[in-house]
Amino acid sequence: MTAPNLPNAPKDHAGCADWLKAGFARLGADVIVTTAPPLVLTRYDQDPFVCPHGVTFWHAPTSEQIAQWARDGVA
């Protein structure tokens, strides 16, 4: 997903990973955000996100988040 004109996006690239992670937190999900693609794809992997500065980020739920979803019966 590419989003060149996102509201509240960081003006400088240094904040993009934290901004993306915070967006997932607002949705109730704890995720890992990285510029390295996953070595093994899982059912939780999504298409990468390209920040407004042109850097590609991959995101996936933490193992703790997956465990919580399992306890909640939603994983």
C-alpha positions as CSV (number, residue, x, y, z in Angstrom):
1,M,0.0,0.0,0.0
2,T,1.4,3.4,-1.0
3,A,0.1,6.4,0.8
4,P,1.9,9.6,-0.3
5,N,-0.6,12.1,1.3
6,L,-1.6,10.5,4.6
7,P,-2.9,12.9,7.3
8,N,-0.6,13.3,10.3
9,A,2.2,11.4,8.5
10,P,5.7,12.3,9.9
11,K,7.4,15.1,8.0
12,D,10.7,13.3,8.2
13,H,11.3,9.7,7.6
14,A,12.8,8.9,11.0
15,G,9.3,8.8,12.5
16,C,7.6,6.6,10.0
17,A,8.1,3.2,11.7
18,D,6.8,4.5,15.0
19,W,3.9,6.3,13.3
20,L,2.9,3.1,11.5
21,K,3.2,1.0,14.8
22,A,1.1,3.7,16.6
23,G,-1.6,3.4,13.9
24,F,-1.9,-0.3,14.5
25,A,-1.9,0.3,18.3
26,R,-4.9,2.6,17.9
27,L,-6.6,-0.4,16.2
28,G,-5.7,-2.6,19.2
29,A,-2.9,-4.6,17.5
30,D,0.7,-4.8,18.7
31,V,2.9,-5.2,15.6
32,I,6.6,-5.4,14.6
33,V,7.5,-2.9,11.9
34,T,10.6,-3.4,9.8
35,T,12.2,-2.5,6.5
36,A,13.3,-6.2,6.1
37,P,10.9,-8.5,4.3
38,P,9.7,-11.6,6.1
39,L,11.8,-14.7,5.6
40,V,8.8,-16.9,5.9
41,L,5.2,-15.8,5.1
42,T,2.5,-16.5,7.6
43,R,-1.3,-16.0,7.5
44,Y,-0.7,-12.8,9.4
45,D,1.5,-11.2,6.8
46,Q,0.1,-8.3,4.8
47,D,1.3,-6.4,1.8
48,P,4.1,-4.0,2.6
49,F,3.4,-0.3,3.3
50,V,5.4,2.4,1.4
51,C,5.7,5.5,3.6
52,P,5.3,9.0,2.1
53,H,9.1,9.1,1.9
54,G,9.3,6.1,-0.4
55,V,10.6,3.5,2.1
56,T,8.9,0.1,2.2
57,F,7.9,-1.3,5.6
58,W,6.6,-4.8,6.5
59,H,4.4,-5.3,9.5
60,A,3.3,-8.4,11.4
61,P,1.7,-9.0,14.8
62,T,4.0,-9.8,17.6
63,S,3.9,-13.4,19.0
64,E,2.4,-12.0,22.2
65,Q,-0.4,-10.4,20.1
66,I,-1.0,-13.7,18.3
67,A,-1.2,-15.5,21.7
68,Q,-3.6,-12.9,23.0
69,W,-5.8,-13.4,19.9
70,A,-5.7,-17.1,20.5
71,R,-6.8,-16.7,24.1
72,D,-9.6,-14.4,23.0
73,G,-10.7,-17.0,20.4
74,V,-10.1,-14.7,17.4
75,A,-6.8,-16.1,16.0
